[in-house]
Amino acid sequence: MIRRPPRSTLFPYTTLFRSRKVIIFGVPGAFTPTCSKSHLPEFLQDYEKIKAKGIAEIACVSVNDPFVMAAWGEANKADGKVRMLADTHAEFTKALGVDFDLTAVLGNVRSKRYAMIVDDNIVKVVNVEPDGKGLTCSRAKSILDQL
């Protein structure tokens, strides 16, 4: 049986962020150590503070399939707080210029770790980790301080 991808993970990035102020953060991979232990949990933990600053939605993007993103969101109780988005073919990631080759470790091109504030489809702030993988400027607290 083939299951249809969960609706919350479909990625209509041309319309998803229109007329709203959102935070989008990208991770190298769902269920990977730093992404699962720190990056996603920090955004979930600071959800109320972020919403209080006028953010309509928080979205997490990873070059994974929608089933993996849905499962990762469920495992972290992200529903209603962080929208989990699968960038299956890395189209969004490549358009942002944050793609990098992690074939040796994760099997394909992935996303550098980043966080950005987008207001009505206009990127206002973007923080990309210098090495693509670390967790300094893209963490929830850093982006919260920039709101």
HELIX and SHEET records of a PDB file:
HELIX    1   1 ARG A    7  THR A    9  5                                   3    
HELIX    2   2 PRO A   33  THR A   34  1                                   2    
HELIX    3   3 CYS A   35  HIS A   39  3                                   5    
HELIX    4   4 LEU A   40  GLN A   45  1                                   6    
HELIX    5   5 TYR A   47  ALA A   52  1                                   6    
HELIX    6   6 PRO A   66  ALA A   75  1                                  10    
HELIX    7   7 GLU A   91  LEU A   96  1                                   6    
HELIX    8   8 THR A  103  LEU A  106  1                                   4    
HELIX    9   9 ALA A  140  ASP A  145  1                                   6    
SHEET    1   A 5 VAL A  82  ALA A  86  0                                        
SHEET    2   A 5 GLU A  57  SER A  62  1                                        
SHEET    3   A 5 LYS A  21  VAL A  27  1                                        
SHEET    4   A 5 TYR A 114  ASP A 119 -1                                        
SHEET    5   A 5 ILE A 122  VAL A 128 -1                                        
SHEET    1   B 2 ASP A  99  ASP A 101  0                                        
SHEET    2   B 2 VAL A 109  SER A 111 -1                                        
END                                                                             
